């Protein structure tokens, strides 16, 4: 249905304006009259499809929105007033504009979850949970729950970045030092080695071959890697280091299980919750397959077992499902996997520092040795 911009006066005689959805201007006036608004001017608004779709807000913005809104609603403020305050508090014009659009939609008669969904700036997870909260009358509780879930997700992301920072820096520095030596230092020494007219030591010949390869194919190889990275990024695929695979699996499992617990607490059915949570995993198809199995009549633990999930995960879910407390079991699975992943990340960070220093030292040492060996041989011949 189209939207109509209006201006008029409310029941207190205060001037007001906004947007309302209706099939015609007549219906728009009728809807506004039901809300005790005397319409002075009304006109059809520009179609929303013509407006640029806003980008998805950050996790921190989602957390702030959920926590602040829950706090305002708990203090007794109406939803529209809470949204107005949030819009004024935001220093980001884009976020403030999103809040204004949501407010206009709510004042226009839309359900809160529908306004969030149409804005395009909020995760499906959020507005689905809000829809459940509206239906069950527990909007404040579900906002607080989803805020905790987003906080956990943000913490996991920060932990991964922290664990990866040091090895990435060391790799960049090491590759840069070795590339500089092979590209600029070694070629200048190559002419001197050739003038010796003698068979060079094996390390020196290996070093010269590496230098020749880098100078010949280095730039095309770098461009190819950059193009590959851009393609993978456009496809939405994340690059994962092999030694991080097990940790990422634990983190993904912790995140999804905790999220499933939040969705189930909000009253969302398990099949729908599985489909919603699947987007958090790069291997989302396995969760969709589990949802299909559950819908076909399989127990949740059996479906997990068919997808080869760890035995301890299946066991805890089985106990919770048979005991009628699946939500608590999923929370426990998420917490257990989070603790295991945190321990593994700490161990990896502890081992990574000496390992990277050793690799860098061996690489530079090999280059220095390969350069010095012919010079030592030449000094020995001179004696």
FENTA-V504930 format. One line per field, one symbol per residue. phi: phi as a letter, one per 30 degrees, with the letter a starting at -180 (. if undefined). burial: b if it has 16 or more other ideal C-beta (glycine too) atoms within 10 Angstrom, else e. A space follows every 10 residues. Layout:
phi=???
burial=???
This chain:
phi=.dcbdbbabd dciddbalbb cadadddddd ddddcicddc bbadddeddd dddddddddd dddddddddd dddddjdded dddddddddd dddddddddd ddddddddjd dddddddddi ccdeeddddd eddddcibdd dddddddddd dddddddddd dddcdddddd dddddddddd dddcddeddd ddddddibdd deeddddddd ddddddcede dddddddddd dddddiccdb dedcdddddd dddddddddd ddddddjddd dddddddddd cdcddddddd ddddddjddd ddddddcide dddddddddd dddibdeddd dddddddddd dddddddddd dddddddddd dddddddddd ddeddddddd ddd
burial=eebbbbebee eeeeebebbb bbeebeebbe bbeeeebebe ebeebeebee eeeeeebebe bbbbbbbbbb ebbeeeeebe ebbbebbeeb eeeebeebbb bbbbbbbbbb ebbbbbbbbb bbbebbbbbb bbbeeeebbe ebbbbbbebb bbbeebeebb eebbeebeeb eeebeeebee bbeeebeebb eebeeeeeeb bebbeebbeb beebeeeeee eeeeeeeeee eeeeeeeeee eeebeebbbb bbbbbbbbbb bbbbbbebeb bebbbbbbee beeeebbeeb bebbeeeeeb bbbbbeeebe eebbebbbeb beeeebebbb bbbbebbbeb bbebbeebee ebeeebeeeb eeeeeebeeb bebbeebeee eee
